[in-house]
Amino acid sequence: MPGVRKRGEDVRDFIVNNVTGNPKGIVTFTALHFGISRPAVHKHIQKLIQENILAYSKQQYSLKFELFTYTYRINKDLSEDVVWETDIKKHFLNVPENAKRILIYGFMEIFNNAIEHSQGKNIFVAIKQNKIFMEFLIIDDGIGIFANIQDKFNLVNKEDALLELTKGKRTTEKSRHSGQGIFFTSKMFDYFLIYSDRIHFIADDSESKIVLDIPKNINIKNGTVVSMRLLNSTTRTPKEIFDKFSTQDFEFDRTIVPVKMAKDDDLVSRSQARRILNGLELFTEVILDFNSIQYIGQAFADELFRVFPSMNPNTTIIEINANDDVQGMINRARNTRI
């Protein structure tokens, strides 16, 4: 009965795709979605458990995954390309080429950052693979990424480092790095998290739920944790991401800055605007995302949309997701003639 078989596959696919967000309520959620009984859902779940796709523990379900962990001592001989070739590459031999290129790029960039910037002694790598996604955890025991950025850019606090991370072209070592690695990596993966000093950076959406499950055999109190998760079904390519933020000359010249990363309740002062604008003169196009911003002050808007453009005529500032009040203040600033 092909129809029945297809419906059964649909039910199990639904369970697999939704269990992470509903570990305790997946039975009810599935039953309501398909209009079937809870015992019927349990039969599908038991089949997934028998196939080693699902696990059940502590009254909740979860995707079963393979876990591989590695530990590396930071020294002058440690290099990301050798680690990839000797230890990591073998876990992704059957991955589609587009996904493999993303995995290579992300691993190389983040592992190299840990070697050259962390000031730590060790790097821990965990690889997780399941029916839905592949994930890297790259962890160092150094000073912490936000503390490092705060120190190098003389920022008031570690939270301001979050804003710097979103911009791109910001690096603590200009002679050795372009500042593009974390920016592009965060755009390529479906989920990208940096955690350090109880502060977290989640790419593109700071409201996303923190998903951080460090293997028990990795014991770390300080340093930086980077989680990169890529869906097995992704059709994304590195070229798409590079093209999105590049000009016709293939130069990284376009960036998006979430204004809410400024982490201030009231965005009213010129100093707040200058923190956002710092370093953006390096781009030809800057998109300021006002998602979740309810109000901005006149001085803040004036600095962003009149003063900065007049001093940096080669940089275009574009706003998106501005509500009516914010847009009104932006228009007022743009139309001011002095």
C-alpha positions as CSV (number, residue, x, y, z in Angstrom):
1,M,0.0,0.0,0.0
2,P,2.1,2.9,-1.3
3,G,-0.2,5.6,0.1
4,V,0.0,4.2,3.6
5,R,3.8,3.7,3.4
6,K,4.2,7.3,2.1
7,R,2.1,8.7,5.0
8,G,4.2,6.7,7.5
9,E,7.4,8.1,6.1
10,D,5.9,11.6,6.3
11,V,5.0,11.1,10.0
12,R,8.5,9.9,10.8
13,D,10.2,12.7,8.8
14,F,8.0,15.2,10.8
15,I,9.1,13.6,14.1
16,V,12.8,13.7,13.1
17,N,12.6,17.3,12.0
18,N,10.7,18.6,15.0
19,V,11.9,16.5,18.0
20,T,14.8,18.8,18.9
21,G,12.4,21.7,19.5
22,N,9.8,19.5,21.2
23,P,11.7,16.8,23.1
24,K,8.9,16.2,25.6
25,G,5.9,17.1,23.6
26,I,6.7,15.5,20.2
27,V,4.1,12.8,20.6
28,T,1.2,15.2,21.1
29,F,2.6,17.7,18.6
30,T,2.8,15.0,15.9
31,A,-0.7,13.5,16.8
32,L,-2.3,16.9,16.4
33,H,-0.5,17.8,13.2
34,F,-1.5,14.6,11.4
35,G,-4.8,14.0,13.2
36,I,-3.8,10.5,14.4
37,S,-3.7,8.9,17.9
38,R,-0.9,9.0,20.4
39,P,-0.4,5.2,20.2
40,A,0.0,5.5,16.4
41,V,2.7,8.1,16.9
42,H,4.4,5.9,19.5
43,K,4.6,3.1,16.9
44,H,6.5,5.5,14.5
45,I,8.8,6.6,17.3
46,Q,9.6,3.0,18.2
47,K,10.6,2.4,14.6
48,L,12.9,5.4,14.7
49,I,14.4,4.1,18.0
50,Q,15.0,0.7,16.5
51,E,16.7,2.3,13.5
52,N,19.1,4.2,15.9
53,I,17.7,7.6,14.7
54,L,16.0,8.5,18.0
55,A,16.9,8.0,21.6
56,Y,14.7,8.2,24.8
57,S,16.1,9.3,28.1
58,K,14.8,11.2,31.2
59,Q,11.2,11.3,29.8
60,Q,12.2,13.0,26.5
61,Y,13.2,12.1,23.0
62,S,16.2,13.3,21.1
63,L,18.0,12.7,17.9
64,K,20.7,10.1,18.2
65,F,24.1,11.2,17.0
66,E,27.6,10.0,16.4
67,L,30.2,11.9,18.5
68,F,34.0,12.1,17.8
69,T,36.3,14.2,20.0
70,Y,39.9,15.3,19.6
71,T,42.3,17.4,21.8
72,Y,45.3,19.4,20.5
73,R,48.1,21.1,22.3
74,I,48.7,24.6,20.9
75,N,52.3,24.9,19.7
76,K,54.3,26.3,16.7
77,D,53.8,23.0,14.8
78,L,50.0,22.9,15.1
79,S,48.2,23.8,11.9
80,E,44.5,23.7,10.8
81,D,45.2,22.1,7.4
82,V,47.1,19.1,8.9
83,V,44.4,18.6,11.5
84,W,41.7,18.6,8.8
85,E,43.6,16.1,6.6
86,T,44.6,13.7,9.4
87,D,41.6,13.7,11.8
88,I,38.6,15.6,10.5
89,K,38.2,15.0,6.8
90,K,37.5,11.3,7.2
91,H,34.2,12.0,8.9
92,F,32.7,13.9,5.9
93,L,33.8,11.7,2.9
94,N,30.2,11.1,1.8
95,V,29.0,14.7,2.3
96,P,27.9,16.6,-0.9
97,E,30.6,18.9,-2.3
98,N,28.8,22.2,-1.5
99,A,28.4,21.2,2.2
100,K,32.0,19.9,2.3
101,R,33.3,23.2,1.1
102,I,31.4,25.0,3.9
103,L,32.7,22.6,6.5
104,I,36.3,23.0,5.3
105,Y,36.1,26.8,5.3
106,G,34.4,27.0,8.7
107,F,36.7,24.6,10.4
108,M,39.9,26.1,9.0
109,E,38.9,29.6,10.0
110,I,37.8,28.9,13.5
111,F,40.5,26.4,14.3
112,N,43.2,28.9,13.1
113,N,41.6,31.7,15.2
114,A,42.0,29.4,18.2
115,I,45.6,28.8,17.4
116,E,46.6,32.4,16.7
117,H,44.3,34.5,19.0
118,S,43.2,32.5,22.0
119,Q,46.5,32.6,24.0
120,G,45.4,29.2,25.3
121,K,47.2,25.9,25.8
122,N,44.6,23.5,24.2
123,I,42.0,23.2,21.5
124,F,39.2,20.7,21.8
125,V,37.2,19.6,18.8
126,A,33.9,17.7,18.9
127,I,32.1,16.5,15.8
128,K,28.4,15.5,16.0
129,Q,26.4,13.9,13.1
130,N,22.8,12.8,13.1
131,K,19.9,12.5,10.7
132,I,19.4,16.2,10.4
133,F,22.7,18.1,10.8
134,M,26.5,18.0,11.1
135,E,28.1,20.1,13.9
136,F,31.5,21.3,14.9
137,L,32.4,22.4,18.4
138,I,35.7,24.1,18.6
139,I,36.8,25.0,22.1
140,D,39.9,26.7,23.5
141,D,41.0,27.4,27.0
142,G,42.4,30.9,26.3
143,I,41.5,34.4,27.4
144,G,38.2,34.5,25.7
145,I,37.3,36.1,22.3
146,F,35.3,39.0,23.8
147,A,38.0,39.9,26.3
148,N,40.5,39.8,23.5
149,I,38.4,42.1,21.3
150,Q,37.7,44.5,24.2
151,D,41.4,44.8,24.9
152,K,42.6,45.3,21.3
153,F,39.9,47.8,20.5
154,N,39.9,49.6,23.9
155,L,36.1,48.9,24.3
156,V,34.2,49.9,27.4
157,N,33.0,46.4,28.0
158,K,33.0,42.9,26.6
159,E,29.4,43.3,25.3
160,D,30.6,45.9,22.8
161,A,32.7,43.2,21.2
162,L,29.5,41.5,20.0
163,L,28.9,44.6,17.8
164,E,32.4,44.4,16.4
165,L,32.0,40.7,15.4
166,T,28.9,41.5,13.2
167,K,30.7,44.0,11.0
168,G,33.4,42.0,9.3
169,K,36.8,43.5,8.3
170,R,37.5,43.8,12.1
171,T,40.6,41.9,13.3
172,T,42.9,42.1,16.3
173,E,45.9,41.4,14.0
174,K,45.7,43.3,10.7
175,S,49.1,42.1,9.6
176,R,48.0,38.4,9.6
177,H,44.2,38.5,9.2
178,S,41.6,40.3,7.1
179,G,38.8,40.1,9.7
180,Q,36.6,38.2,7.3
181,G,36.8,34.6,8.6
182,I,34.2,34.7,11.4
183,F,31.9,37.0,9.4
184,F,31.7,34.6,6.4
185,T,31.6,31.5,8.5
186,S,28.7,32.8,10.5
187,K,26.7,33.4,7.3
188,M,27.5,29.9,5.7
189,F,26.3,27.7,8.6
190,D,22.6,27.3,9.6
191,Y,23.5,27.9,13.2
192,F,26.6,29.7,14.4
193,L,27.2,30.4,18.1
194,I,30.2,31.9,20.0
195,Y,30.1,31.6,23.8
196,S,32.6,33.1,26.2
197,D,32.5,34.9,29.6
198,R,28.8,34.1,29.8
199,I,28.2,36.2,26.7
200,H,26.9,34.7,23.5
201,F,26.9,35.7,19.9
202,I,24.4,34.0,17.6
203,A,24.7,34.9,13.9
204,D,21.9,37.0,12.4
205,D,19.4,36.5,15.3
206,S,20.4,37.3,18.9
207,E,16.9,36.1,20.0
208,S,17.6,32.5,18.9
209,K,17.7,29.8,21.5
210,I,21.2,28.9,22.7
211,V,22.0,25.3,21.7
212,L,25.2,24.3,23.4
213,D,25.9,20.7,24.5
214,I,29.6,20.2,25.3
215,P,30.7,16.5,25.6
216,K,31.3,15.4,29.2
217,N,34.9,14.5,28.4
218,I,35.7,18.1,27.6
219,N,36.2,20.0,30.9
220,I,36.7,23.7,30.3
221,K,36.0,26.7,32.5
222,N,37.5,29.6,30.5
223,G,38.1,30.4,26.9
224,T,35.8,30.3,23.9
225,V,33.3,27.9,22.5
226,V,32.3,28.0,18.8
227,S,29.4,25.9,17.6
228,M,28.8,25.5,13.9
229,R,25.8,23.5,12.7
230,L,25.0,22.7,9.0
231,L,21.8,20.9,7.8
232,N,22.5,17.7,5.9
233,S,20.0,18.9,3.3
234,T,21.7,22.3,2.7
235,T,22.0,23.5,-0.9
236,R,24.0,26.6,0.1
237,T,27.5,27.2,-1.3
238,P,30.3,29.3,-0.1
239,K,30.2,31.2,-3.5
240,E,26.6,32.3,-2.8
241,I,27.7,33.9,0.5
242,F,30.8,35.5,-0.9
243,D,28.8,37.0,-3.8
244,K,26.1,38.3,-1.4
245,F,28.6,40.5,0.4
246,S,30.9,41.3,-2.5
247,T,31.0,43.9,-5.3
248,Q,31.4,43.2,-9.0
249,D,35.2,43.3,-8.4
250,F,34.8,40.4,-6.0
251,E,35.9,42.5,-3.1
252,F,34.3,42.1,0.4
253,D,32.6,45.5,0.4
254,R,29.1,44.9,1.7
255,T,28.0,44.2,5.3
256,I,24.9,43.9,7.4
257,V,25.0,45.3,11.0
258,P,22.1,44.4,13.4
259,V,21.6,47.6,15.3
260,K,20.2,45.7,18.3
261,M,23.7,44.4,18.9
262,A,24.5,47.8,20.4
263,K,22.9,46.3,23.5
264,D,21.5,49.7,24.6
265,D,17.8,50.2,25.6
266,D,17.7,53.8,24.3
267,L,19.6,54.6,21.2
268,V,19.8,58.4,21.4
269,S,23.4,59.6,21.6
270,R,26.1,60.4,19.0
271,S,28.5,58.2,20.9
272,Q,26.2,55.2,20.6
273,A,26.0,55.8,16.8
274,R,29.8,56.2,16.5
275,R,30.3,52.8,18.2
276,I,28.1,51.2,15.5
277,L,29.8,53.2,12.7
278,N,33.3,52.4,13.8
279,G,35.2,50.7,11.0
280,L,32.3,50.8,8.5
281,E,34.0,53.4,6.4
282,L,35.9,50.4,5.0
283,F,32.8,49.3,3.1
284,T,31.1,50.7,0.1
285,E,27.6,49.5,1.2
286,V,26.4,49.2,4.8
287,I,23.0,47.8,5.7
288,L,21.8,48.7,9.1
289,D,19.1,46.3,10.3
290,F,16.7,48.0,12.7
291,N,14.8,44.8,13.6
292,S,13.5,45.0,17.2
293,I,14.4,48.6,17.5
294,Q,11.4,50.6,18.6
295,Y,12.8,54.1,18.8
296,I,16.0,56.1,18.1
297,G,16.9,59.7,19.1
298,Q,17.5,62.7,16.8
299,A,21.3,62.9,17.6
300,F,21.7,59.1,17.0
301,A,19.9,59.3,13.7
302,D,21.8,62.4,12.6
303,E,25.2,60.8,13.2
304,L,24.2,57.7,11.3
305,F,22.4,59.2,8.3
306,R,23.8,62.8,7.9
307,V,27.2,63.2,9.5
308,F,28.7,59.9,8.6
309,P,27.7,59.9,4.9
310,S,28.9,63.5,4.6
311,M,32.3,62.5,5.9
312,N,32.4,59.2,4.1
313,P,30.9,59.8,0.6
314,N,32.2,56.4,-0.7
315,T,30.1,54.5,1.8
316,T,26.3,54.2,1.3
317,I,24.2,53.6,4.4
318,I,20.9,51.6,3.8
319,E,18.3,50.8,6.5
320,I,16.1,47.8,6.7
321,N,13.3,46.6,9.0
322,A,12.7,50.1,10.5
323,N,9.3,50.8,12.0
324,D,7.4,54.0,11.2
325,D,8.8,55.9,14.2
326,V,12.4,54.9,13.4
327,Q,12.0,55.6,9.7
328,G,10.5,59.0,10.4
329,M,13.6,59.9,12.5
330,I,15.9,58.6,9.7
331,N,14.1,60.6,7.1
332,R,14.3,63.7,9.2
333,A,18.1,63.3,9.6
334,R,18.6,62.7,5.9
335,N,16.6,65.8,4.9
336,T,18.4,68.1,7.4
337,R,20.2,70.9,5.6
338,I,22.9,72.9,7.4
